[in-house]
Amino acid sequence: MKKLKTVITILIILGSYSSLTARDLSLKEALKLAAEHSFILKKVKAQGEASRTELTAATAERLPTLSLGAGSYYISEVPTFTIELPAGNSLTRDFGTSETYQADIRLSLPLFTGGKISGGIDLAKAGVAYSRALERIETDYLHYLTRLKYFNLYRADLLAAIARISLKRTGIILDDINSLFEAGAADSVDLLDARLALTRAGYAVTQAKTFRKTAEIELSTLLGLNFTDSLALTTQLTDPEPLAKMEEFHEDKAELMLSRANISLYQSRLKLARADYFPMLSVYTGYSYGKPNLDRFNNTWNDYYTIGANLSWSFNIGGKHINKVRAAHYNLSSARHEYDRVLENLNQQLAVAREYVKNAYEKYLSAREENRITENNYRLAAERHRQGVLASNRLLEIETTLTASQSSLAATLVDYHIALSNYYYISGSTRLSEGN
């Protein structure tokens, strides 16, 4: 399908209208700049790094734990005991020393936790998947928003160009009416009507510039650019085409990823709740060195080694653990139902989005045909007006209709690509991040 002559003309005028100091900006570059500037994306990426660090910490629970302690203290008075000896003699000894130095090293290793460690690791993995899904959600939305702002500025560019073309046509009409007025073929009413139309066309240009600047500011803000920089869009929108087939959800569709990660979270919590049913077993070994340490009677340095095992288990007789497991089951069931709900809603949204694209395509075809007719009508009307067989106010009405049809054609072209972007966004298509 070939581009309409009108659209090509508009784009050419648009290119010549751009300031020489304007910054060229393609859609691909806009997507890149938006990702680099987005504070929300930076935030969720930092949260993702935090979740991956938590996974590393949870995995480290499998490894032995080394503890080291050292201390020293002084006692002003220590207890003593006296032993009476034969012949009236006695033996007095201090029970302890005034100065104590102690250093202990212990290495412990969990052997069985009932699933607490593995459940914690699974929970951390689910947290990583959850953070990754959040990052994908924000990335997809940012890409969609960037395309939307880019296309809005594209539309504003087209409408500004159309307003300038309308102003030029209205000026030509005014010149023709002036010539007819001088020849006595037009009256002052025709002249006033043309001047009024020119005034309105001039304001339409001013208004279009305002709308364009507003759209430019919104896009610049999203991309982290200066408001004073003028943007010249270099990506041209292709002609609308009918959708060949229905898009299918991709495996990494953000909302589905998030819902699956939520299920994994509750599965991990169920595993942790069940782990409370079982005892915990660990082994340890240690080394102690100090003064007086084991020998409380002699003020000497000595050491010793220890090795042993710990077994602990507790169970609430009020049913605390049982109810925690039951609650975890319900939460897991709720997460699975939520996944089904999300999938159903996405299927509905995808079907609706497809209909929007189809309607946008049909609307573009209708606007294109309407524009073709109004262009031919204006060309014939302008010729008849020069011949003096068409009233000036009628020619001005036809010019207004032509401007409206050109604006409608430009708007439907952009609306189609916005609808298509929405379709890509809902389906999770990789085309959303492509610069075309």
C-alpha positions as CSV (number, residue, x, y, z in Angstrom):
1,M,0.0,0.0,0.0
2,K,1.4,3.3,-1.0
3,K,1.4,6.4,1.2
4,L,-1.1,9.0,0.5
5,K,0.3,12.0,-1.4
6,T,-1.0,14.3,1.4
7,V,0.8,12.4,4.1
8,I,4.0,12.5,2.1
9,T,3.6,16.2,1.6
10,I,3.0,16.8,5.2
11,L,6.1,14.8,6.2
12,I,8.2,16.7,3.7
13,I,7.0,20.0,5.1
14,L,7.5,18.7,8.6
15,G,11.1,17.9,7.8
16,S,11.8,21.3,6.4
17,Y,10.0,23.0,9.3
18,S,12.2,21.4,11.9
19,S,14.9,23.8,13.3
20,L,18.4,23.2,12.2
21,T,19.3,23.0,15.9
22,A,16.6,20.4,16.6
23,R,17.8,17.0,18.0
24,D,17.0,14.1,15.7
25,L,15.2,11.4,17.7
26,S,14.2,8.0,16.5
27,L,11.8,5.7,18.3
28,K,14.6,3.3,19.1
29,E,16.7,6.0,20.7
30,A,13.6,7.2,22.6
31,L,13.1,3.8,24.1
32,K,16.7,3.6,25.1
33,L,16.7,7.1,26.7
34,A,13.5,6.4,28.6
35,A,15.0,3.2,30.1
36,E,18.2,5.0,31.1
37,H,16.3,7.9,32.8
38,S,13.3,6.1,34.5
39,F,13.6,6.4,38.2
40,I,10.9,3.7,38.7
41,L,13.0,1.3,36.6
42,K,16.1,2.1,38.6
43,K,14.1,1.5,41.8
44,V,12.8,-2.0,40.8
45,K,16.3,-2.9,39.5
46,A,17.7,-2.1,42.9
47,Q,15.0,-4.2,44.5
48,G,16.0,-7.0,42.2
49,E,19.6,-6.8,43.3
50,A,18.4,-6.9,46.9
51,S,16.3,-10.0,46.3
52,R,19.3,-11.7,44.6
53,T,21.4,-10.8,47.6
54,E,18.8,-12.3,49.9
55,L,19.0,-15.5,47.9
56,T,22.7,-15.7,48.4
57,A,22.2,-15.2,52.1
58,A,19.5,-17.9,52.2
59,T,21.8,-20.4,50.4
60,A,24.6,-19.7,52.9
61,E,22.4,-21.2,55.6
62,R,23.5,-24.6,54.4
63,L,27.1,-23.9,55.2
64,P,28.7,-24.1,58.7
65,T,28.6,-21.2,61.1
66,L,31.8,-20.1,62.8
67,S,31.4,-18.1,66.0
68,L,34.3,-16.4,67.9
69,G,34.2,-14.9,71.3
70,A,36.8,-13.4,73.5
71,G,36.7,-11.5,76.8
72,S,38.6,-10.5,79.9
73,Y,37.5,-9.1,83.2
74,Y,38.8,-8.3,86.7
75,I,37.2,-9.2,90.1
76,S,38.3,-7.2,93.1
77,E,37.6,-10.1,95.5
78,V,37.4,-13.8,94.9
79,P,35.8,-16.4,97.1
80,T,38.2,-18.5,99.3
81,F,37.9,-21.7,101.3
82,T,39.9,-23.0,104.3
83,I,40.8,-26.6,105.1
84,E,41.7,-27.3,108.8
85,L,44.8,-29.5,109.1
86,P,46.1,-31.5,112.1
87,A,48.1,-29.8,114.8
88,G,46.1,-26.6,114.5
89,N,47.2,-25.8,111.0
90,S,45.0,-24.7,108.1
91,L,45.2,-24.3,104.3
92,T,43.5,-21.4,102.6
93,R,43.0,-21.3,98.9
94,D,41.3,-18.8,96.5
95,F,38.4,-20.3,94.5
96,G,39.2,-18.6,91.2
97,T,41.4,-15.7,90.2
98,S,41.0,-12.0,90.1
99,E,41.9,-11.8,86.4
100,T,40.2,-13.9,83.8
101,Y,41.0,-14.3,80.1
102,Q,38.8,-16.4,77.8
103,A,38.6,-17.1,74.0
104,D,36.2,-19.5,72.4
105,I,35.8,-20.7,68.8
106,R,32.8,-22.8,67.8
107,L,31.9,-24.3,64.4
108,S,28.3,-25.6,64.0
109,L,26.6,-27.3,61.0
110,P,22.9,-28.0,60.6
111,L,22.2,-31.6,59.6
112,F,18.4,-31.7,59.5
113,T,16.0,-28.8,59.7
114,G,12.8,-30.4,58.4
115,G,12.9,-28.2,55.3
116,K,13.5,-24.8,57.0
117,I,16.7,-24.1,55.0
118,S,15.5,-25.4,51.7
119,G,12.1,-23.6,52.2
120,G,14.0,-20.4,52.9
121,I,16.0,-20.8,49.7
122,D,12.8,-21.5,47.7
123,L,11.2,-18.4,49.2
124,A,14.3,-16.3,48.3
125,K,14.2,-17.7,44.7
126,A,10.5,-16.8,44.5
127,G,11.4,-13.3,45.6
128,V,14.0,-13.1,42.8
129,A,11.4,-14.2,40.3
130,Y,8.9,-11.7,41.8
131,S,11.4,-8.9,41.5
132,R,12.2,-9.9,37.9
133,A,8.5,-9.9,37.0
134,L,8.1,-6.4,38.6
135,E,11.0,-5.2,36.5
136,R,9.5,-6.6,33.4
137,I,6.1,-5.0,34.2
138,E,7.7,-1.6,34.6
139,T,9.9,-2.0,31.5
140,D,6.9,-3.0,29.3
141,Y,4.8,-0.1,30.6
142,L,7.7,2.3,30.1
143,H,8.1,1.1,26.5
144,Y,4.4,1.5,25.9
145,L,4.3,5.0,27.5
146,T,7.4,6.0,25.4
147,R,5.7,4.9,22.2
148,L,2.5,6.7,23.3
149,K,4.4,10.0,24.0
150,Y,6.4,9.6,20.8
151,F,3.3,9.1,18.6
152,N,1.5,12.0,20.3
153,L,4.3,14.3,19.3
154,Y,4.3,12.7,15.9
155,R,0.5,13.5,15.7
156,A,1.2,17.1,16.9
157,D,3.8,17.5,14.2
158,L,1.4,16.4,11.5
159,L,-1.4,18.6,12.8
160,A,0.9,21.6,13.0
161,A,2.0,21.0,9.4
162,I,-1.6,20.7,8.3
163,A,-2.5,23.9,10.0
164,R,0.3,25.7,8.2
165,I,-0.9,24.2,4.9
166,S,-4.4,25.4,5.6
167,L,-3.1,28.9,6.5
168,K,-1.3,28.9,3.1
169,R,-4.4,27.8,1.2
170,T,-6.5,30.4,3.0
171,G,-4.0,33.1,2.1
172,I,-4.2,32.0,-1.6
173,I,-8.0,32.2,-1.4
174,L,-7.8,35.7,0.1
175,D,-5.5,36.7,-2.8
176,D,-7.9,35.3,-5.4
177,I,-10.8,37.1,-3.7
178,N,-8.9,40.4,-3.7
179,S,-8.3,40.0,-7.4
180,L,-12.0,39.2,-8.0
181,F,-12.9,42.2,-5.8
182,E,-10.7,44.5,-7.8
183,A,-12.3,43.1,-11.0
184,G,-15.8,43.7,-9.6
185,A,-16.6,39.9,-9.4
186,A,-16.6,39.8,-5.6
187,D,-18.1,42.0,-2.9
188,S,-16.8,43.2,0.5
189,V,-18.7,40.3,2.3
190,D,-16.6,37.8,0.4
191,L,-13.5,39.7,1.4
192,L,-14.4,39.8,5.1
193,D,-15.2,36.1,5.0
194,A,-11.8,35.3,3.6
195,R,-10.1,37.6,6.2
196,L,-12.0,35.9,9.0
197,A,-11.0,32.5,7.7
198,L,-7.4,33.6,7.5
199,T,-7.5,34.9,11.1
200,R,-8.9,31.5,12.2
201,A,-6.3,29.6,10.3
202,G,-3.6,31.8,11.8
203,Y,-4.8,31.0,15.3
204,A,-5.0,27.3,14.4
205,V,-1.3,27.4,13.6
206,T,-0.6,29.0,17.0
207,Q,-2.7,26.5,18.8
208,A,-1.0,23.6,16.9
209,K,2.4,24.9,18.0
210,T,1.2,25.0,21.6
211,F,-0.1,21.4,21.4
212,R,3.2,20.3,19.8
213,K,5.3,22.0,22.5
214,T,3.2,20.4,25.2
215,A,3.7,17.0,23.6
216,E,7.4,17.7,23.2
217,I,7.7,18.7,26.9
218,E,6.0,15.4,28.0
219,L,8.3,13.3,25.8
220,S,11.4,15.2,26.9
221,T,10.5,14.7,30.5
222,L,10.1,11.0,30.0
223,L,13.4,10.8,28.3
224,G,15.3,13.1,30.7
225,L,16.0,15.7,28.1
226,N,16.0,19.5,28.5
227,F,12.7,21.2,27.8
228,T,14.5,23.8,25.7
229,D,15.8,21.2,23.2
230,S,13.7,20.9,20.1
231,L,13.0,17.4,18.9
232,A,12.8,16.3,15.3
233,L,11.3,12.8,15.0
234,T,13.0,10.7,12.4
235,T,11.0,7.5,12.6
236,Q,8.2,7.6,10.1
237,L,5.0,5.6,10.7
238,T,4.2,2.9,8.2
239,D,0.9,2.5,6.5
240,P,-1.6,0.5,8.6
241,E,-2.1,-3.1,7.7
242,P,-4.7,-5.7,8.8
243,L,-3.6,-8.1,11.5
244,A,-2.6,-11.4,10.0
245,K,-3.2,-13.5,13.1
246,M,-4.0,-13.3,16.7
247,E,-1.0,-12.7,19.0
248,E,-0.4,-15.3,21.7
249,F,0.8,-14.6,25.2
250,H,4.6,-15.0,25.5
251,E,6.0,-17.1,28.3
252,D,7.6,-14.0,29.8
253,K,4.4,-12.0,29.8
254,A,5.0,-9.7,32.9
255,E,1.6,-10.2,34.6
256,L,1.8,-14.0,34.2
257,M,5.4,-14.0,35.5
258,L,4.3,-12.0,38.6
259,S,1.4,-14.4,39.2
260,R,3.6,-17.5,38.9
261,A,6.1,-16.0,41.2
262,N,3.3,-15.3,43.7
263,I,2.4,-19.0,43.6
264,S,6.0,-19.9,44.2
265,L,6.1,-17.6,47.2
266,Y,3.1,-19.3,48.8
267,Q,4.4,-22.8,48.0
268,S,7.6,-21.9,49.8
269,R,5.7,-20.6,52.8
270,L,3.7,-23.8,52.9
271,K,7.0,-25.7,53.0
272,L,8.3,-23.6,55.8
273,A,5.0,-24.1,57.8
274,R,5.3,-27.9,57.4
275,A,8.9,-27.7,58.6
276,D,7.7,-26.8,62.1
277,Y,6.5,-30.4,62.4
278,F,10.0,-31.7,62.5
279,P,12.9,-31.4,65.0
280,M,16.2,-29.7,64.2
281,L,19.5,-31.5,64.5
282,S,23.0,-29.9,64.3
283,V,26.5,-30.8,65.2
284,Y,29.2,-28.6,66.5
285,T,32.9,-28.5,67.6
286,G,34.8,-25.9,69.5
287,Y,38.1,-24.9,71.0
288,S,38.5,-22.9,74.2
289,Y,41.7,-21.2,75.5
290,G,42.1,-19.0,78.5
291,K,43.3,-18.3,82.0
292,P,42.3,-20.0,84.3
293,N,39.8,-21.8,82.0
294,L,39.3,-25.3,83.3
295,D,41.7,-25.1,86.2
296,R,40.0,-22.8,88.7
297,F,42.7,-23.2,91.3
298,N,45.9,-22.6,89.4
299,N,46.4,-19.3,87.6
300,T,47.7,-20.8,84.4
301,W,46.8,-20.8,80.7
302,N,45.1,-24.0,79.4
303,D,42.8,-25.1,76.6
304,Y,40.3,-27.8,75.6
305,Y,38.3,-29.1,72.7
306,T,34.6,-30.0,72.5
307,I,32.4,-31.9,70.0
308,G,28.7,-32.6,70.3
309,A,25.3,-32.5,68.8
310,N,22.0,-30.6,69.5
311,L,18.5,-31.9,68.9
312,S,15.6,-29.5,69.5
313,W,11.9,-29.9,68.8
314,S,8.8,-28.0,69.9
315,F,5.2,-28.5,69.2
316,N,2.3,-26.2,70.3
317,I,-0.4,-28.3,71.8
318,G,-3.0,-25.7,70.9
319,G,-2.7,-26.5,67.2
320,K,-0.5,-23.5,66.2
321,H,1.5,-25.4,63.6
322,I,-1.5,-27.2,62.2
323,N,-3.4,-24.0,61.6
324,K,-0.3,-22.3,60.1
325,V,-0.1,-25.1,57.6
326,R,-3.8,-24.9,56.9
327,A,-3.6,-21.1,56.3
328,A,-0.6,-21.7,54.0
329,H,-2.7,-24.1,52.0
330,Y,-5.5,-21.6,51.6
331,N,-3.1,-18.8,50.6
332,L,-1.6,-21.1,47.9
333,S,-5.1,-21.9,46.6
334,S,-5.9,-18.2,46.5
335,A,-2.7,-17.5,44.5
336,R,-3.6,-20.1,42.0
337,H,-7.1,-18.7,41.6
338,E,-5.5,-15.3,41.1
339,Y,-3.4,-16.7,38.3
340,D,-6.5,-18.0,36.6
341,R,-8.2,-14.6,37.0
342,V,-5.2,-12.8,35.5
343,L,-5.0,-15.2,32.6
344,E,-8.7,-14.8,31.9
345,N,-8.5,-11.0,32.1
346,L,-5.5,-10.9,29.8
347,N,-7.3,-13.0,27.2
348,Q,-10.2,-10.6,27.3
349,Q,-8.0,-7.6,27.0
350,L,-6.1,-9.1,24.2
351,A,-9.3,-9.8,22.2
352,V,-10.6,-6.3,22.9
353,A,-7.2,-4.8,21.9
354,R,-7.3,-6.8,18.6
355,E,-10.8,-5.3,17.9
356,Y,-9.4,-1.8,18.5
357,V,-6.6,-2.4,16.0
358,K,-9.1,-3.7,13.4
359,N,-11.4,-0.7,14.0
360,A,-8.4,1.7,13.8
361,Y,-7.4,0.1,10.5
362,E,-10.9,0.5,9.1
363,K,-11.1,4.1,10.4
364,Y,-7.8,4.9,8.6
365,L,-9.2,3.5,5.3
366,S,-12.3,5.6,5.7
367,A,-10.3,8.7,6.5
368,R,-8.0,8.0,3.5
369,E,-10.9,7.8,1.1
370,E,-12.6,10.8,2.6
371,N,-9.3,12.8,2.2
372,R,-9.1,11.7,-1.4
373,I,-12.6,12.9,-2.1
374,T,-12.1,16.2,-0.3
375,E,-8.8,16.9,-2.1
376,N,-10.5,16.4,-5.5
377,N,-13.4,18.5,-4.3
378,Y,-11.2,21.4,-3.2
379,R,-9.2,21.3,-6.4
380,L,-12.3,21.5,-8.6
381,A,-13.8,24.1,-6.3
382,A,-10.7,26.3,-6.4
383,E,-10.8,26.1,-10.2
384,R,-14.5,27.0,-10.3
385,H,-13.9,29.9,-7.9
386,R,-11.3,31.3,-10.2
387,Q,-13.8,31.1,-13.0
388,G,-16.3,33.1,-10.9
389,V,-18.9,30.3,-10.8
390,L,-18.5,29.3,-7.2
391,A,-19.2,31.5,-4.2
392,S,-16.2,32.5,-2.0
393,N,-17.9,31.3,1.2
394,R,-18.6,27.9,-0.3
395,L,-14.9,27.6,-1.3
396,L,-13.9,28.5,2.3
397,E,-16.3,25.8,3.6
398,I,-14.7,23.3,1.3
399,E,-11.2,24.3,2.5
400,T,-12.3,23.8,6.1
401,T,-13.6,20.4,5.2
402,L,-10.3,19.5,3.5
403,T,-8.3,20.6,6.5
404,A,-10.6,18.5,8.8
405,S,-10.1,15.5,6.5
406,Q,-6.4,15.9,6.5
407,S,-6.3,16.2,10.3
408,S,-8.5,13.1,10.5
409,L,-6.2,11.2,8.3
410,A,-3.1,12.1,10.3
411,A,-4.9,11.3,13.5
412,T,-6.1,7.9,12.4
413,L,-2.6,7.0,11.2
414,V,-1.3,7.7,14.7
415,D,-4.3,6.1,16.4
416,Y,-3.6,2.9,14.5
417,H,0.0,2.7,15.8
418,I,-1.1,3.6,19.3
419,A,-3.7,0.8,19.2
420,L,-1.1,-1.6,17.8
421,S,1.3,-0.7,20.6
422,N,-1.5,-1.4,23.1
423,Y,-2.0,-4.8,21.4
424,Y,1.7,-5.5,21.7
425,Y,1.7,-4.4,25.3
426,I,-1.1,-6.6,26.4
427,S,0.2,-9.7,24.5
428,G,3.7,-9.1,25.9
429,S,5.2,-9.1,22.4
430,T,8.8,-8.3,21.9
431,R,7.8,-5.8,19.2
432,L,6.9,-3.4,21.9
433,S,10.5,-2.7,22.5
434,E,11.5,-2.4,18.9
435,G,12.0,1.0,17.4
436,N,9.5,0.7,14.5
